């Protein structure tokens, strides 16, 4: 399966062969037109030059090409003779010039368009399985070389996008398979037990409910990531990050209290303009990660501030040790750091959604490990002016 439209446009559009023929015809026609103009000028100038020959007395015979011509008709005879020879020689030269132009244009155009044929051939051979093929260096300079480099750069981006999509689909399938397998196993075990009592059915129902909630959360996160990643904002309204943090904390405070997490807030006004729902999802995901990837009786420190043209949200939390080398990978889908956590829930999409939402707002998000264990995530957004 080829890349949609790539090879088809090359076949249906202007191919190098048809372009070669068009350039040859254009050059030949141009040479023929110029040659015709030159031949007409030579014919006209020859007649004018002969007409300027001095006149002899009337009745004086003149021998021209073995013929006796009366002096009164000498000018007309010379003019006709000269023009006939100009037409004869000019016609031969005209045919030679046109033929030479056609041959040279066809030959040199083939060499000039060879890089274009390579680009077209590569485009026709491309498929999802052969995106690693590149044109490389071409035997030309200027626009065709720039076109080849641009095409290779486009292929690099396409290959990266296909690989990211393939990885994302594989990870999503794996994550969804886990709750579905749990549901199927529980149902099979319970239905195969003829002595299952009410307690066993209730236990099975609780397990199935937890698995469906996990699957539902994963699907919801995937939909949110798909809506956010590369999409524009649905709304542009003034939002204070301090208010967003307060709303997001109310949703996870109960979970934090259960494991004795201490939270400190240093929230100054930090106004921005954007989608309130997405901004609350940014703060919510950061706080959820800070709680669920924390340790028992850990701590969370949240700061919001606005300095110059930037509004900042920073969430620091305790937790397991995080290798600095893998911090950037945490923003990729389905990546998790550490294993000593207070909660096993989550699909590994939290920071991916945060990055996509921040990018949609024209901001930047960074992360760094906390000394002694934990993670600090900083979101910087354009401040409201």
N, C-alpha and C positions, 0 to 999 in steps of 0.2 A: 504494500500500500504506500503510495507516494504521498508527499506533502500536498494537501489539497490545493489545486489550482496552479502549482509551480510548473510541472512539466506540461500541463494542458495549455497554459498560456504560451509556453515556448513553442508548442506545436501549432497552435492556432494563430499566433501572432506573426510578427516579422522574424523569420528565422535567419541565421547568418547566410544561408544559401540565397534566399530571396533578397536579402539586403545586398549581397554581393552583386547579384544581377541588376538590381536597381541602380547601384552606384556605377556599374559598368555602363548601363544604358544612359545614365545621366551624363557621365564623362564623355561618352561617344557622341551623344547629341550636342553637347556643348562644343566639342571639337569640330563637329560637322557644321554647326552654325557659324562659328568663327571663321572656318575655312571658306564657307560660302561668301561671307562678307568680304574677306580678303580677295577672293577670286573676282568678285564683282568690282572691287576697287581697282584691281590690276587691269581688268578689262576696260573700265572707264578711263583710267589714267593713260593706258596705251593709246586709245583712240584720240584722246586730247593731245598727247605728245605728237602723234603722227600728223594731226591736222595743223600743227605749227610748222610743218616743213615749208621752206620758201617756194613760192610759185615760179615756174618757168614760163617763158613766152608761149602763147597759145600756138599749137601746131608742132611744137618741138617733140620729136619722138624720144622716149626714154625706155631702155631695156631693163626690165625687172624680172628676175627669175627666168631668163630666156625668152621673155615675151616683150614685144614692143608695145608700150603704152603711151597714149597721147598725154602730153604734159597737163592738159586740163583735167584728166581723170586720174592723174598720179596719186593725188592725196587720198581719194576714195579707195583706190586699189591697195595702197599701202595700209590704210586703216583697216580694211577688211582682212588683209593678209596677217597683219599683226594681231588682230583680235582673234582670228581663227587659231593662230599658234598659241596665244595665251590661253584660250579655252582648252586646247588639246593638252598642253603641258599642265595647265592648272587642274584639269580633270584627273589626270594621272596622279598629280600630287595630292589632290583632294582624297582620292580613294586610298592612297598610301597613308596619309595622315589619319583618316578615320579608322582604317584597319589597325594601324599601329596603336592608336589610342585605345581601341577596344581590347587588344591583346594585353597591352601594358596595364590598363585599368583592371582587367580580370585577374591578371597575375599578382599585381601588388595589393589589390583589395583582398585577395585570398590570404596573403601574409599578414596584412593589417588586422583582418577579422579573425585570425586564428585564436587569439585569447577569448573572443566572444563565443566562438564555437566550443571552447573548453568550458566556459561558464554555462552555456546552454546544455552541453552534454552532462555536466555535473548536476544541473537542476533536474534533468530528465531521469537521472539514475537515483536521485535521492528518495529515500523512504525513511520511515521511523527507525528501521533497523540499520540504515546506513548513513546516519546523520554525521558520523565521524569523518566522512570524506570531505576534503577541502580542495580548492583550486590551487592555492599556493602561489608561488611566483609565476608570472606570465612574461612572455617575451615581448613586452610592449611597455611603454611609458604613457604618462598622461591619464586621460579619462578612462581608458580600458583597464589600466592597472589599478586605478582608484576604484573602479567598479568591481574588480575581482576582490580587492581587499574589503570593500563594503559587503560583498556577498559572503565572504568568509566570516566576517564579524556577525552578520545576520545568522549564519549557520551556528556559530558559537552560542548565540542567545537562544536559538531554537533548541539546540541540543540540551542546554542547561534547563530550559523550560520543560522539555519532555522528560528529562531525568528527574526533575523535581516533581513533576506530575506523577510519574510512575512510582516514585518513592512514597509520595503522599497517599496515593491510592492503595499501595501495598500496606502501609502503616494503618490507614483507616480500616482496611479490610481485616487486618489482624486485631485491631482494637475492638471492632464490632463482633468478631468471631468469639471473643472471650465471653461476653455476657450471653450471647446466643447459645454457646456450648453449655454454659452453666444452667440456663433455662431448660434446654433439652435433656441434660443429664438428670436434673431434679425431677422433671416430669416422667422420664423413663423409669427411674428408680421407684418413685412413689406409685406409679400406675402398675408396676410389676409386683408390688407388694399387696397381696390380697388382704392382709391383716392390718393395713395402715389405718390408724385411728385418727381422731380429730386433731390431736396434738401434732401428729406427723404431717397432716395436711396443712395445718397452720404454719409449721416450720417450712414446708415446701413453698407455701404461698409467700412467706416473708422473703425467702431466698430469691424467688422469681421476681418479686416486687423490687428488691434491691438491684437485681440484674437489669430489669427493664428501665429503672431510673438511671442507671449508669449508661445504658444504650441511648436513652433519651437525651441525657446531658451531652453525650458525644455527638449525636446528630445535631443538636442545637448549636454546639460549638462549631461544628463543621459548616453549618449554614451561616453562622455569624462571620466566620472567617472568610467564607466565599463572598459574602455581601460586602465585607470590609476591604479585603485585599484587592487593591487596584481600582476600587470604586470611588466615586465622588461622594461628597457629604450630602446627606438628605436634608440637612438643616444648617443654617448659619445664625446662631443666636448667642448672646452673651451668656457665659457660664463661668462661675467661680469655682476653681478647683477645690477650695476649702469646703464649699457646700457639697461638692461631689464626694469628697472623702467622708464627710459626716454621714451622708446617705449610704455609702457603700459599707461603712463600718457597722452600721446598725444591722446589716444583713449577716455579718459573720461574727458579731460580738458574742453571741451565745456559744458558738463553737469554740471561740478562743477561751471563754471562761471555763469551759469543761476541762481544758488541759492546763489551766492556770497561767495563761500567757498574759504578761503585763504589756500594756500599750501606752505609749506616750505620743502626744500630738503637738506639733508646733506649727499651727496652721495660720498663716497670714493670708490676706486676700491675694488671690492669684487669678485675675480675670483673663479669660480667653474667649475666642469666638469659634463656635463649631456645633457639632451634633451632641446635644446633652446626653442622649442615650449611650452613644459610643464613649463619651468622656466618662460617664459613670461606669461603663464596662471596663475601661482602663483601670480606674481606681479599684473597682470590685475585684478584677482578676489579680491585681497586685496584692491586695489585702488577703484574698483567698489563698494565694500562694504563700504569703507570709505566715498565715495560720496553719495551713495544712502541711507545709514543708518545714515546720518548726519543730522544736523539741519540747518535751513537757517542762512547764514552768519557764518557758523562754520569754523573749521580749520582742516587741515591735516598736519601731520609731518612725513616725510619719511627719514629713515636713512639706509645707507648701509656701511658696514665696514668689514674688515678682520683682525682678531686677532688670532695669532698662527695658529692652524689648522682648524679654523672655520670662515666661511663667513656668515655674518648676514644681514638679511633684516628685518627692523622693521617699521611697519605702525601704527601710532597713530592718532586717530581722535576724534573729539567731537561727541556728540550725546546724546541719551536718556540714563538714568541710566540703568546699567546692573547689575543684581544680580550676585555676585561672585559665588554663589552656582550653577548657570546654565551655567557658562562659558564653561565648558568642553562639555556640551550638544550642544553647537553651532557648533561643528565639526561633529555632526550627520546629516544625510540627512534630508532636509525639516525642519530644526530648525531655527527659527528667534528670535532675541532678540529685545524687545522694540516695541513700536507702534508709537511714535512720530518721523516720518521719513519724509524726503523730497521726497521720492519715494516709491511707492507701488509695483514696479516691482521686479522681482527675484523669484526664485523657492526655495530658501533655500538650494542650493547645492554648493554655492561658497566656503565656508570653508571646506566642505567635499572633494571637488576636490583639494583644497590646501593641506589638510592633506594627501590624497592619493598620490599626486605628490611629496610631500616632503618625504614621506615614500619610494617612488620609488627611490629617490636620496640618501637614507640612512641618511636623516636628521631628524630634530625634529621641531615641531611647537607648540607654546604655546600662550595663550591669557590671558589677565587680564583686569579688568575694569579700566577706567580712572576716577580719582577723579573729581566729578562734572558732569560726564556723558560722555559716549563714550567707546571706546574699543582700546586696544593696542595688536597687533598681532606680534609675533616675530618668524621668520623663521631662523633656523640655519642649514647650510649645510657644508659638508666637503670642506675645501678650496682646490683650485687647487695647486698641488705641482710641 
